[in-house]
Amino acid sequence: MKLQGRVAILTAAAGAGIGKATARTFAREGATVVITDAHEGRSIQTANEIKKEFGIEAIGLKCDVLNLDEIRYTVAKTLDLFGRIDILFNNAGTNRPSRIVDMTDENWDIVMGVSLRSVFYFCREVLPIMMRQQYGRIISITSVAGFRGLAAGHAHYAAAKAGVMAFTRCLAMEAAPYRITANTIAPSFIYNEFIPNLYPEEEIQRMFDEIPYPRKGVPQDIANTALFLASDEGEYITGQTICVTGGSWMR
Ligand SMILES: NC(=O)c1ccc[n+]([C@@H]2O[C@H](COP(=O)([O-])OP(=O)(O)OC[C@H]3O[C@@H](n4cnc5c(N)ncnc54)[C@H](O)[C@@H]3O)[C@@H](O)[C@H]2O)c1
């Protein structure tokens, strides 16, 4: 098992997508997992399911990443219960599509707050702990939108995701002397069961048609990459973005 003895905090990990798949993968490899999500009931339920399935320690906590008090509580509770924090998986991200001319301050602030400021808040809280431990792995989910933009209506999302990559490169420089690594994973379109509720059928088909590799990207593709970065095998990689896109990055 690749993460035996490690303690991981994951944000937005009680949905149907990347967060939960990564939590299950870390648990399968022996890690203790702290499942956080804005939705308290689903956090607790997900933690209980994972605990039962993999026989590891898991707890579920409500943590809306817009709320600094809940972030501080999550970090303090994890330390209190498990004594260390080895892995931080910043998964939370949100999008409220709107063209720039129509974009409200509120929409801008929510997309920036969930997708970018939360990474800063969580890192500021866990870094002193990881520095004391002389060990840490910070993995944040960005998007290829942060490199190349997206269709009209996603300027705030693309800017936030580009910000996560730039922030992580600076973080990696500051943290490296303490044997802490910081990396990002940039997916393109990753399918989950809620996607049909979010996009029209033609839009989903268009996104698939952009992918050269002949299957859908799924949350497990991102979880596998996160496991590599969190494991001993990823030790010497820091300040990087790994694109997991089935080749659509080349389009
Ligand atoms: N799905 C894709 O195609 C895709 C592509 C590129 C990047 N991403 C990024 O991957 C990450 C995960 O996306 P996903 O689609 O796999 O969904 P996911 O299931 O991993 O995340 C959804 C969860 O986020 C939670 N959440 C929403 N707002 C929150 C907040 N303020 N605080 C805490 N939790 C909150 C929801 O309650 C839900 O349970 C996001 O950062 C997203 O921007 C996704």
The ligand as an ORCA input file, in Angstrom:
! r2SCAN-3c Opt
* xyz 0 1
  N     -15.485     17.592    -14.309
  C     -14.728     18.205    -15.210
  O     -14.912     18.064    -16.432
  C     -13.589     19.083    -14.766
  C     -12.671     19.535    -15.729
  C     -11.610     20.338    -15.321
  C     -11.473     20.687    -13.984
  N     -12.403     20.244    -13.080
  C     -12.210     20.622    -11.677
  O     -12.176     19.448    -10.909
  C     -12.678     19.698     -9.587
  C     -13.724     18.662     -9.237
  O     -14.810     18.729    -10.139
  P     -15.819     17.517    -10.391
  O     -16.686     17.952    -11.527
  O     -15.083     16.228    -10.542
  O     -16.757     17.480     -9.091
  P     -16.547     16.841     -7.613
  O     -17.592     15.809     -7.389
  O     -15.134     16.435     -7.389
  O     -16.900     18.107     -6.713
  C     -18.255     18.464     -6.474
  C     -18.422     18.685     -4.977
  O     -17.963     20.015     -4.677
  C     -18.690     20.443     -3.554
  N     -18.574     21.882     -3.407
  C     -19.081     22.846     -4.223
  N     -18.849     24.058     -3.704
  C     -18.158     23.872     -2.543
  C     -17.651     24.738     -1.556
  N     -17.834     26.071     -1.599
  N     -16.984     24.203     -0.498
  C     -16.831     22.859     -0.395
  N     -17.339     21.980     -1.293
  C     -17.982     22.490     -2.355
  C     -20.116     19.984     -3.856
  O     -20.909     19.924     -2.665
  C     -19.884     18.616     -4.497
  O     -20.022     17.567     -3.531
  C     -13.147     21.160     -9.610
  O     -12.115     22.001     -9.113
  C     -13.347     21.442    -11.092
  O     -13.224     22.812    -11.402
  C     -13.443     19.451    -13.429
*
